[in-house]
Amino acid sequence: MKKSNLIEDNGLEISITPKQSPASDELPDLTPKDEREITRMMDDMKDKLMQEEGLMFDGHPASPESIQSILDAMQIGMEMAKKRNKAKYTPKKYRHED
């Protein structure tokens, strides 16, 4: 073991290994409920962004295309966050690992 991952305390060696986040192919799939929740949040966000007056993007008024690209990026991020949270916070006894 690397010396940096080892702590010696009164003759007792304790190994410290950093936790690694699961790879994207190891993340659980989203359920239909999760997808509906993300869709509902994205619809609310889209309504708020479209009603916003003077919304600027890179110093210029935001076009509908730029707002849509922002929303698409946010949706991808929300899906990834939801999958990672499901992998991290779901108790092992409820995980459906095949």
C-alpha positions as CSV (number, residue, x, y, z in Angstrom):
1,M,0.0,0.0,0.0
2,K,1.0,3.5,-0.6
3,K,2.4,5.3,2.4
4,S,-0.1,8.2,1.9
5,N,-3.1,5.8,2.2
6,L,-1.8,4.4,5.5
7,I,-2.2,5.8,9.0
8,E,-0.2,4.3,11.8
9,D,-1.6,4.9,15.3
10,N,0.0,3.2,18.3
11,G,1.2,0.4,16.1
12,L,-2.2,-0.1,14.4
13,E,-2.2,0.4,10.7
14,I,-5.4,1.8,9.2
15,S,-5.9,1.8,5.5
16,I,-7.7,4.7,3.9
17,T,-9.0,4.1,0.3
18,P,-10.9,6.9,-1.4
19,K,-14.4,6.1,-2.5
20,Q,-14.9,6.1,-6.2
21,S,-18.2,7.0,-7.8
22,P,-19.8,4.2,-9.9
23,A,-19.2,4.3,-13.6
24,S,-22.1,5.5,-15.8
25,D,-22.8,2.0,-17.0
26,E,-23.2,0.8,-13.3
27,L,-25.8,3.5,-12.4
28,P,-29.4,2.3,-12.0
29,D,-32.0,3.1,-14.6
30,L,-34.6,5.8,-14.1
31,T,-38.1,4.7,-13.3
32,P,-41.1,6.1,-15.1
33,K,-41.8,8.1,-11.9
34,D,-38.3,9.6,-12.0
35,E,-38.7,10.6,-15.6
36,R,-42.1,12.2,-14.9
37,E,-40.6,14.1,-12.0
38,I,-37.7,15.4,-14.2
39,T,-40.1,16.3,-17.0
40,R,-42.3,18.2,-14.6
41,M,-39.4,20.1,-13.2
42,M,-38.1,20.9,-16.7
43,D,-41.5,22.1,-17.8
44,D,-41.7,24.5,-14.8
45,M,-38.2,25.7,-15.5
46,K,-39.0,26.3,-19.2
47,D,-42.2,28.3,-18.3
48,K,-40.1,30.5,-16.0
49,L,-37.4,31.0,-18.5
50,M,-39.8,31.9,-21.3
51,Q,-41.6,34.4,-19.2
52,E,-38.4,36.1,-18.1
53,E,-37.9,39.5,-19.6
54,G,-34.4,40.6,-20.5
55,L,-32.8,37.2,-20.1
56,M,-29.2,37.6,-21.3
57,F,-26.9,34.9,-22.6
58,D,-23.3,35.8,-23.2
59,G,-24.2,39.5,-23.2
60,H,-27.0,39.2,-25.8
61,P,-30.7,38.6,-25.4
62,A,-31.4,34.9,-25.1
63,S,-33.0,33.3,-28.2
64,P,-35.5,30.5,-27.9
65,E,-32.7,28.1,-29.3
66,S,-30.3,29.2,-26.6
67,I,-32.9,28.7,-23.9
68,Q,-33.7,25.2,-25.2
69,S,-30.0,24.3,-25.2
70,I,-29.7,25.5,-21.6
71,L,-32.8,23.3,-20.7
72,D,-31.4,20.3,-22.6
73,A,-28.1,20.6,-20.6
74,M,-30.0,21.0,-17.4
75,Q,-32.1,17.9,-18.1
76,I,-29.0,15.8,-18.8
77,G,-27.5,17.0,-15.5
78,M,-30.7,16.2,-13.6
79,E,-30.8,12.7,-15.0
80,M,-27.2,12.0,-14.1
81,A,-27.7,13.5,-10.6
82,K,-30.8,11.4,-10.1
83,K,-29.0,8.2,-11.2
84,R,-26.0,8.9,-9.0
85,N,-28.2,9.7,-6.0
86,K,-30.1,6.5,-6.5
87,A,-26.9,4.5,-6.6
88,K,-25.5,6.2,-3.5
89,Y,-28.5,6.6,-1.2
90,T,-30.7,3.5,-2.0
91,P,-30.2,0.9,0.8
92,K,-28.5,-2.3,-0.4
93,K,-31.6,-4.4,0.5
94,Y,-33.7,-2.4,-2.0
95,R,-31.2,-2.5,-4.8
96,H,-32.1,-4.7,-7.8
97,E,-28.7,-5.9,-8.8
98,D,-28.8,-8.6,-11.4
